[in-house]
Every structure is written in C-alpha cells, then in structure tokens.
Amino acid sequence: MKKISIIALLSVLLCTACYDLNIAPKNQITDDDLLTNESGMDIYLARLYSEMPWEDFKYMASWGVTYNSWLGAFGIEGTGEALNRDGICTSYTGEDDAYWSAAYRTLRYTNHLLETLPEYRDNFSEVLYNQYMGEAYFIRAYIFYKMAQRYGGIPLVTWEIQYPDDADALEVPRSTEEQTWDQVLADFDMAIELLMPEIPVTMQGHVYKYAALAFKSEAMLYAGSVAKYNEVVSGRLTGFGRKTGVRVIGFDAATAKEASLRYFREAYLAAREVMNSGQYELYRNKWIAGDAEAQYQNMVDMFSDISSANRENILVREYTYPTLTHGIDAYSSPYIFRAPLSSGTCVTLDFLELFDGFDRYSDGTVKVTTGNTNTQGEYLLYDKPMDFFADAEPRLRAYVIFPGDVFKNQEIEIRMGVYTGNEPIQPLFSDYSYANATTQYQHSTAYANGELVLSPGPETQQTVTLADGTTIYAAGANGPFYDTGESAMTGLLFRKWLNPDPSASIGEGMSEQPYILIRYADVLLNAAEAAVELALEGQSSPDGSNLLQVATDAINDIRNRAGAVELTGTLTATETGRNIVRKERRKELAFEHKTKWDLRRWRVMHYENREGFWGEERDKTFFSNERNFRFRGLYPFISAQTGKYFFDAHFQAVSMKTFSYNTVDYYFAVPGGEVTKSSVIDQQPNR
C-alpha cells in the first residue's frame, strides 16, 4: 500500500467494578479481551491513535490539541503565511490547552501495551506481533517528539507506573533535552525495525515502516536544528531547572555540535531510505510539461486524491461525513460562501513574494508602480485583476485564490475600493514603511478629497458608476471591508484545502476532505535540508551519496512539479544554499502546520535573527520593529474613469494584527500546575 489512513476516532471505556465479588464484572474490558485477538488490538490501537497530537483540520495552534477547531484556519501563527481577524491569530508562544497531561495519559496506555502484549505473544504470528509492538513504539516516539518540540527536556516515562502501589514513581523529573531527543530516536528506530513495510488491506489504518521513517526524518531534522541554532541565539539558548539542576533546555556547549551532526545524519538516512524504497513519487497525475493550467489543476487535485494512484501520500487522516468531519470550508471559504463564517485564512503579500512570476523592485518586493519603489511613479493598470497574476507560479495559484480568479465556478470579486480621480494615478501614500503600518486607506489624501470610495461592510456598500455606465459595489462581493474583518482582509484568499466541488454543501461539521499528515515532498525537503546542513559542516555523506546533488535533485523535482523555475546549478554548502532549501520548504509545505515549527527550530522568530525569517535574506526592519512584526496585503482598486485595475502593496489595512516574539518563547512554559504540585518538575529557565 502506497498510503495509509489513520484509524477513525474510537475509544474504549475502561470501567471498574462496583462490587467486591470474585467474578469479573460484565462491564469491565480486560487485557484478555483486547490483547488476545486482532479485533481487540484494533480497538486498543484505535484509542491510542484517536488521542495522538496530530495537527490537522482539528488542530488550532492558539487552542492546542483539543480536537475541536471550530474556527479552522491555517498559517495564522505569526508565520507570515496568512492572517485572521480573530484573537486566534497570534504568535505561536504557547497553547491554551497545554499538551502535557493528555500526553502522559496516552503514554500510560502505550507503555501498558509494550509491557503486557509480550504475555499474549503466542496469540499472533511473529509478523503481526512485531507490527503491534512497532505501532506502540511509533506512538510513544511521536508523542515524545511533539512534547520535545514544545518543552525541550521532558519526564521520559517509558514504563507503566503502577498506582497506587508505586506512588513514589509518580515523581519523574525532566530529562535533559539531549536525552529526550535520544529517546525519540531510539523509539522511532524500534518502530522502524518492527513495523511492516506494507500494510495489508485488512489492516488499513495502522502505521507502517515508511511512515515511521518519514516522521523520524522530520523529528531528527528538528533535533539537529535545535542543537545547532540554539548556539547562535544571543547568550546561547540553554538553561538548568531550579529543582534538579538538569539542563532542561538546550545542549551542553561541548556536545552540541556533535549532537547536531548526529541528528542531521539520522534525518538524512531516514529520508533516503524512503526515497530509495521506490514506493513513492511526487503526484503528477494531471501534470503536463509547459502547461501552467494543468500544473495548477494537478496541485489542486493532489490534496484530495487518496486513491492508490496518488503515490505521494505517506500518512493520511481520513474524514467521512457524517460520522467524522471538520469545518475548514465553513470558516475559510470566500465571503460569498459564508456558512456560518468566512475568510478565516487570508494569505499575505509577503507569502506571495516567495514565489516566481512577478515583476520586482530592486528590494525584491512585488512591483505595483512604474517607479523604482511603490512610492514612486504611477500605478500599473490592468484590464482585469487576473492579468497581474498571469505569470504566477501554478503552485501558488493552487494554494491561493487571486482577485478575479474562479472558485466553485464563480469569479471571486475582491476589491478594496474604487478610485474616482483622474489618471495617471499616483501612489496613495508617500510612506509605506513599518512606521506607517497603521495608516489605513481612510487616512489617505485621496479619500479625504473624495477620490476613493471604500465600504465599511458588506451590507453598507456604496455603489459607483463607471465611465461605461456599469454600476458596481465599492468593495465587491468579498471585500475587503474596512470595518469588517470577515472578508478578504489582505486582498488574497486561501484555496489549498478547500473543497472545489460546486455541488458540495458546506457548513459546520460538513467537510470531509482528507488531511495529509506527511507526504513524499516532506521527505525530499527533509533530505535536502539535512544534506546541506551536513555539507556546511564538511561532513561526508552517511550513505555514500553526493549530498549536494541529492539536495539539488530534490529541490528541482519539487520545483518542476510546481511549475517553478528550476535551479541551474548545484546547491552549494553555504548559507545561501541552505536558504534556498528553506525557502522551498516554506513554499511547498505552506498551510500544513509545518512552517510554525520550522521558524522555531531555525531560531529566526526573534528580532536579532529575523533576517532569515522568510528562508531568504530580507531586511527585517521592513516588516518588524524590535520584538514586534506585521505582514502586508495586496489590495486591488478599480479606476472609475477607465475601468482598469491597479494594486497597492500595504501593511494589513483591515483588522490589523501585530505579532511579537522573544527568545524565551522558543520553549513553551511547562503548565504551572505540574510545576507547583511536583518536587522534581522544573519550570523553564527564565520563566
């Protein structure tokens, strides 16, 4: 099987007896019931899978692992991918529902399985027994991995604590961060050794070897990055717990480099094993060389195709209406499909500027005027909005709804307002810097002179008559509306995961698109990044391959499928080569809950290191001021005199959001209750 689907949410109620009898109560499910047969094991493992900290449609960073994201949105955690009007749009510095006690509850059941299943080994074939044990090791590895991302060193509970008989063992101190990542590695390796390379149809829903390898490569890339880039944070990002004196975050200066190299080697080898298996390839079922429309449609389809024809998928979370659903369409569709909300994921101009296909100023920003900057010259005019995007990378169009593009057979009308003054049209502002970021279009001279017609909301729109007699609403059907955040508040809307079927009903709890937890593109990017990191340190390839050629081929394979410009030479063992890989990762894996972790592990969220925030060197003062930073929109206007469109690049002008980040935020705070009640659980240093 080339892909596997996660078992649907199930749970088993483990009830205890109410009477002191010598016979087993009928309402108690025992190990003898579950661990002696395949059906029982399916139930046991389904319970564990249902509690996994998967980050998909049900996950929202602000709330945490609650399996209840009814405000579904992507890339709104200060990553620069998108913005949202609500308070959930905030820097990823913690989660309302901390992933701690839930993790240890699931770990208890996982450790119980690892310790108890050997007693029932004779009930299964050797292959099946190993598979079940491998799944338990995978689950433990993944939970430890997601906790290490959040906290660094954690209590490594690798056994089932027998409470109350073993009450003293409840007090487990945090291990060092290096010990924690080593445990993650060890558990992934055990899982990989035991899991089947392919899952039979009768076991659909179980994790298998190549999924474990793919996640191992991802986890080790994170570990290697932390070990390396903690060292470049001012003062070194490390510290000891006050209760135990254990280095709970960061690495010892004497071992950090070797640990980093070790983890990068493991990431590379795991990715290469998946690549060399011959089981996976990038999705190209509708791809046609040189055909941008086909390449765009190919990338739209790949996120919904979970058939065996899609050999890119490695691990997929399936949803099925009406029993297991989500609400991405209900909250992030364009305003005209409002059900009950809309426009929850509004893509930024900063994100668009990562992609090919646009004319640029010398500073790399998208060109919207005839001058050398967007404060000079006159606005470039277009017959229709889509002309601006005529050469845009097909991959970008598959991820973003452009003004004037078609979605669900309807043209998506997006307009900031109507300009009624004379042409040529001069820039609406003389200052587009961060210092002027809060200046809105209502503050412009053109608006004061009555030459700019805007709309405060969808129900209070002014109409404007164009020179040809056509009457239009000032902001169109989808805004932006300057008093209503529920609109295309950046001028760009989200497309990637939305259901494109015009006949599909949308609403709360009505969406059933699958979520791809990890795919072959992830693996290629993991291999490329680990390869460049190893080459940067002068390391030889751990499998005898040419590190930089492997990295170059991986990037070009992804770019070719995306319709992007391919590299003309081999990547170099330099920061420039590394940043090319980072930028490609930001583009390809956008809106997949990956970027927020990448920015954290690269240690580029705080001001001193923020030049590398975009996966390329950019002037950090352009979008940030010390700890605070903002993102921009691309706002379409129509000229009433000619009916032509122009675009203005401006900091988010509707429901404005400011993000902030400090070095202490690279590690979440340990839940205060856990620290208070324990004599050995340490809070993060400096908190």
N, C-alpha and C positions, 0 to 999 in steps of 0.2 A: 504494500500500500504506500502511495507517494504522499499521502497526507493522513492526518488523524484528527478526529473531532473529540473535544473534551466531553466527558460524560455529563449529561444534564443534571441539574441540581437535584440531589436526593438526600435524605437524611434518615438516620435510624434513631429512634427514641430508646435510650437505654434506661429502662425503669428498674427500680429496686423493689424488693418485696416489702409488703406492709405487715406481714405476719411472721412470727417466728415458727416456721414449720420446717420439717426435714425433707420436704419435696420442693422441687423447683417450681416457682410460680409460673403460670402460663403467660404472664405478660412480660417476662424477662427474656431478652435475647442474649444468648451466651456465645462464648467463643466456639463451642461445639456446633452451634447453629450456623455461624458465619465463616469460620476458618477451615471448614472441612469439605467445602464444595465450591464450584465455580460461581454459582448464583449468589452464595453468601459473600464470596470475595468481591463480586461486582458491587454488591450493596455497601460493603465496608469501604472499598476504594472510592465509590461514588460520593460517599460522605466526605472523605478527605479532599477529593477534587473540588467539591462544592464549596469548601472553605479556603481554597487556595487564593492567594493575593493577586489573582490575575488583574491586569489593568486593561480593561476593555470598555465597552459601552456602559457597563455598570459601575465603572470607577470614575470618581472625580477627585482631583488632587486636593482641593480645598477641604473636602469632607473626609477623605480617607477610604479605607477598604470597608465600605458599608453595603455594597451590592445594591445600591439604591440611588443611582444618579438620575434623578428625575429632571435635572437641568443639564442634560447631556451636552457637553461642549469639549472641544479639543484644542490643545496648544495655547491655552489662555493663562499659563502659569508664569508669565514674565519671560517666555522663551522667544518672543518676537514672531511667533507663527500667526497668532490671532489674538483678538480682543473680544471681550464680552461686557455687557452693560452692568452686570450684577456684581455683588461682593465676592463671588467665587473667582473672579478674575483678579488674581493676586499672586505675588511671588511664592514659589514653592519652598517655604521655610518650615513647614510643618503640616500636620493633618488634624482636623478637628477630632476625629476618632482615631487615636494613635494605634498603629499596628504593633501591639505588644502582647496583651493578654490573649487576644484571639489567636495569635501565632503559637503561643505556648499551649493553648488548648488543643490545637490541631497537632502540634508536635507530640503531645501526650499520647494521642491515639496512634500516631505514626510510630513512635517508639514501642508502644504496646504490640503493634503488628510485627515489628522487627524482632522483638524478643519472644513472641508467642507463636508465630507461624512455624518456626522450626519444629515445634511439638507436633504439628499436623503435616509434616513434610510428606509422609507416606501416602497422603490422600491425593497427591498431584504428581504428574510427570515431572521430571527434573527441569525440563524447559519451562513449564508453567510455574513451578515453584520459584525458579530464578526470576521469572518475569515479575511475579508479585513482590518479591523482595526488592527487585530493582526499582519498581514503582515507588515503594516506600522510601528507598534511599533518594530517589529523584525528588519526591515531595519534601523530604527533610532538607535536601540541598537547596531547593528553590526557596523555601521559607527562610532558611538561614541567609541566603543571598539577598532576599528583599529586606530583611532586617539589617544586614550589614550595610546596605546602601543607605539606610536611614540613620543608623546609630553608630556604625563602626564596630567596636568590640561589644559582644552580647554574651549573656549567660549561655554557654553551649551545653544545653541539656540533651544528652544523647542516650539517655536511658529513661525508663518509666519509673517515676518516683512513686513509691507505694505509700500513699497517705491513708490513714494517719500513722501507720506502723513506722514509716520512715520520715517523720515530720522534720527532723533535723536537716534532711537532704533538700528540703524546700529552699533553703538559703543557698543559692548558687550565684557566685559573684560573676561579674562581667569578665570575659577573657580579653586578651589584647586584640586589637584589630587584625594583626597578622595571623594570630591563632584562629580567629574567626574565618578569615578568608581561606586559610589552610583546611579548615573543616568543610567549608563549602566545596573546595576542590576534591577532598577525599570522598565526600558523599556523591558528588557527580561521577567520579571515577568508578565507584562501586556500582552505581546505577548503570553506567555505560557497559560495564563488564557483564552485568546480569540480564539486561533488557534484550528482548528480541529485536533483530534488525528490521523485521517487518511484522505487522500485526495481522492475524487472520481476520476475515470478515466477522467471524463470530465474536471477536473481542474489540470491535470498533469502540473507541472511547478510551482506550488505555494508552498511556505514554509509551514510546518505544525508543530504541537506541539513538537514532539520529536526531530526535527531538532533544534528548538529553545532551548530545554533543553540541547542538546548536545553542542551547541555553548555557552550557558550560563555556563556550567561546565568548558569549556575551558577558557572563559573570566574571570571567578571568580578565577580560578587557577592562572592566570596571575596576577590578582589584589592582591591575597593573597601573592604571591611570592614577588612582588614589595614591599608591605607593610612590609614584614619580612626582605628581604635581602638587601633593601636599608640601613637598620640599621647596616649591617655588613661591608659596604663599609667604608674605612678609612675616618673619619670625618663626617660620615652619609651623604647619598646622598639625600639632600633636599635643598631647596632654595626658595627665595621670588622674585617676579617680582619687578623691579625698579620703574615702573609707578604706580602700585596699592598696593604693599606690600602684595600681596596674595601669599600663599605658592603654587606655580605653579608646583613644582615637589617635590615628597616625602611626608612623613607623619609627623605629629607632634609626638614628642617622647612620649608624654603622651597617644596618641591614636593609635599608630602604631600597637602594639601587638594585641589589641582587634579588630582593623580593619582587620588585617591579619587572625585572627581566624574566624571572621565573614565571610570573603570571602571564606576561605577554607571550612567552613561548607556549604555554598551555593553551592560551586563546588561539594562537595560530595553528597549532597542531589539531585542536578540536575542529576548527573551521575547515582545515584542509582534509580531514577525514570525511567530512560531509561532502566537500567538493569532489573528492576522488571516488566517492561511492557510485557515481553515475546515476543516482536516483533522482536528481533534482536539476532544474534549469529555470531560467527566467521565463516568465509567461509571455508568449508571443503568438497566441492563437489567432489573433486578428492583425498582427503586426505586418506591415508592408514597408519595405525599404523605400525611403524618399517620399512616403505618403503621410503627411502630418495628421490628416484626418483619421487614417487607420491607426496610427500610433497612439493618438489621443483616445480613440474608442477602445483600443486594446487595454490601455491602462485603466479606463473606467470599468471594463468588464472583469479585470483580474481580481478585484476585491469582492466580487460576488460569486465568482465561479469556484465552487468547491468540489467539482467533479474530478474524476481521475485524470481528466485532460489538463488540469492545472497542476503542473509538476513543480511549481514554485512553493506552494504551501507546505509547511512542515508541521505546524501545530495550529489548529483552528478551533475556535469556540463557536459551536453552532447554536442558533436560536430557532425556535419553532413556534409559530402562532397557533393557538393562543396560550399554550402552557408555559413557554419560556420566551419572553420578549424583552425589548428595550425601547427607548424613546428618542433616538438620535434625530429621526425625521420630524418629530413633534416639536423639537426645540431649536434645531439648527437649519431648517429649511428657510427659503426666502419668505419675506413677509406675505406674499400673495398666497402662500400655502399654510398660513398660520393655523396651528392646531395643537395645543392652545396658545403656544408662544412661537417665536421665530427668531432667526438671525442670531443664534447663540454663539456662533463661531464666525467672527468677521476677520478675514485674513488681512494682514498688514502689507503696506507697500514695502517695508523692509524685507519681508519674506519674499515678495515678488522679485526684488532686486537681486536675489541669489541666482536667478535663472537667466538663461540665454534669450535673445530675441528682442532686445530693446536698445534704442539709441541711448547713449550715456553722456553725462557731463564728465569733465576730467576727474572729478572725485568719485566716479563710479555710480552716482545716483542717476535715476531714470530722467531722461531729457523731456521736458514738457514745454520749453520755450525755444525761441530762435537764438537766445543768448548763450553765454558761457556758464551761467548759473540760472537757477529758477527765479532769480530776482531781476534778470536782465532780458532784454529783447521783448518779443511778443509771443503770446501763446500759439503753439502749433494747432492748426484746425483740422478736423476730420469730418468726413461726411456722415459717418456713423461711429459709435463708440468702439465697435469691434475692430475698426481699422487700426486703432492704436495697438492692438494685440495680434496683428496679422502674422507676425513672425515669432510669436511667443512659443517657447518650448512646449511640445504636446503634453509632456508630463505635468507642467504647471496648469494647463487648461483642464486636465483630468482631476486636479486637486482643488481648483478654484473656479467659481462662477464669475466670469468677467461681466462688466456692464454691457448689456445688449446681447449677451450670449443666450443660447436656448437651453432650457432645462425643463423636463417633462412636457416637451412640445410647446413651451411658452417662452417668449422673449422676456428676459429678466431686465426690466426697466429700472435702472439705477441712476439717480441724478441728484447732485447736491442742490442745484438751483438753476435759474435762468438769468443770463446776463442780457440786459436790455439796452446797454450803452452802445456806443459806436465802435467799429473796428478800425484799425487793429487793436486787439485787446492786450493791455499791459498787465503784468503780474498784479494780483490783488493785494499783495503785501510787499513791503520793502525788506522785511526781516522774517526769515523762516528758520531762525536758529532755535536752539533749545530754550534760550532765554525768553523767546516769544511764543513758546509752545502752547500757552493757554489762551492766546488770542484767537477768537473764533471769527467765522465769516460775518457774523452780525456786527463785528467791530471794524470791518473794513470800510475804507473810504467809499468804495463802490456801493455798499449797502446804505451808507449814510446819504449818498447822493441819489438814492432811489434807482440805481442801475443794476441791482442784484435782488432777485426775488427768491426767497427761501420759504420753507414750510416748517412750522413748529411740530406738526404731527400729521398722521395720515387722514384724520377726519377734519382737519382745519387747513387744507391746502388752498392756496391761491391758484387761479387759472391764469395762464398767459397766452396771448395770441401771437403766433409767429408771423413773420412777414408774408408767408404764403397763405395765411388765413387759418392755419391749423391751430386748434386750441389744445393746450397741454396743461397738466398739473405741474407745479413748480418742481417738486421733488420726485415725480413719477410714482410708480406703484410701490417701490421698495425703499424709497428714501435715498440718502439719509434725511431724517427729520431732526431738526436741531434741538427739539425739546423731548424727543422720544428715542431712547437708546435701542428700542426694539425695531431695528431697521438695519440697512446696510451701512453701519456706522463708520466703516473705513472705506466705503466705496467698493469693496470686494467681498464676496461671499464664499462660503465653504461648499465644496462639492464631494470630496473624496469618498465618504462612507454613505452618502445619501442614496436612497433608492431612486433610480432614474425612471422607473416604470410609471407612466402617466396614470395607469389604471389602479395603482396601489393606493389603498386607503392609509392615511397617516393620522396619528393621534397618540395620546399617551398609552404606552404599553402595547403598541400595534406593530412595531417594527421587528423584523426577524432576519435582517442581514447577518451573515456570519462575521465574526471578528478574527482576523488572522493574528495570532499571538506572536508567531515568528515565521519568517519565510526565507527563501534562498537568498534574496537580496541582502537580508541582515547578515547572513553568513559570509557573503562576498565582502561586505563592508567591514565585518569583524576581521577577516583575514587581511584585508588591505591595510587597516589601521595598525594591527599588531605587527605586520611586516615592516611598515615604515618606522614604527617605534623601535623595533629591534635593529633595523638598519641604522637609525640615528645614533645608536649606541655602539655601532661597529660590530654587532653580533652576526655570526654566521647562521644560516637557515637551519632550524632544528630538524627538517626533513630532507635537506639536500636540494631543495628547490631554490630558484632565484627569487629572493624576497621581493625586490622592487619590480621584477617582471610580473610576478603573481599579483602584486598590488595594482599595477598598471592595467593588466588584463581585466581584473575585477571591476575597476572603475570604468573602463571603456565598454565592458559588457553591459553595465547598468546604463551608461550614457547612450549607448547605441539603441537600446530598447526604449529609452525615454525620449528619443528624438533630439538629444542634446549634442553639442559639439564635442567630439572625442579628443583625447589627448594626442598630440602629435609626436611626443617623445616619451621616454620612460620617466616615471616618477623618480625624484632624487631623494637621497637621505638627508633632507633638510627640513626646516620648519615649514618652508613653502610646500614641499611635497606632502608633509603631514597635514597641512591646512587644506590642500586640495581634497584629501580623503575626508576630512572633517566636513567641509562644505558639501561634498556629495552626500554624505550621511544626513546632513540637515535637510537637504532637498528630498532625497528618496524616502526617508522614514518620517517625514513630517506628518503630524496628526495621528501618530501611532503610539503615543505615550513613551517615546524614546528620547526626544530632544531634551526634555527637562532633566533627565538623568545624565545625558551626555554633557550638558553645560555644567552640571555639578561636578562630574568626575574630571573634566578638563580644568576645573577651578578657574573659570572665566566669568563668573557671575558678579564678583565684587569689582569695585572700580579700578583698582590697580592693574588687574589682568584683563579688563574688559575689551581691550583692542581685539582679542581673539574670539569674541563672543559669537561672531557670525560664521566662524570656520574660515575666516579670512581676515586680513588686517583691515580694520576700519577705524577712522578717527572716533574714539569713544566720546569725545566732547560734543560730537554732532548729535548724539541721542541720549547723553547722560550728563549728570552733574553730581559728582561725588557718588554717594550711595544710591541716588535716585536716577531712574531712566524711564523713557517713554518711547512709543512707537508711532509710526505715521500711517496715514491713509492716502489713497489716490482718488481724488474727488472729481467726477465728471460734471461739467456745466454745458448748457446749450446756449448758443447765441441766438437771441430772438430775431435779429436782423437778417441772418443768413441761414439759420437752421443747422449750422455746423457745431460740432462739439469740440471742447478743449478740456484738458485735465490740469488739476492743480495738486501738487505734492505738498502735503501739510501734516503737521502733527495731528493726531486724532482729534477731530473737531467736535465730536459728539460723545457724550457720556465719558469724559476724559479719564484716563487711568494713568497713575504714576506707580511705578514699581520700585522697590528698594531691596538691597541685599548687602549683608555683611559677611565676613569670613566665618563667623560663628554659625551661620545658617547652613553651612555645608553638611552639618550633622544636626539631625532633629534632636530636640530635648527629649530625654527619657521621661515618660509620664511621671508627674510629680508624686502620685500615689504609690507607685512602685518604689521610688526612692525613699519616701517617708516611712513606709512600713518595713523596710528591709535594713538590716545592719550591714549588708555587703553590696547592695546595688548602688553604684555610683552614678550621680548626675554627670552630664558632660562638663568638662573643664570650662571655666569662664562663664558658666550659667548659674 
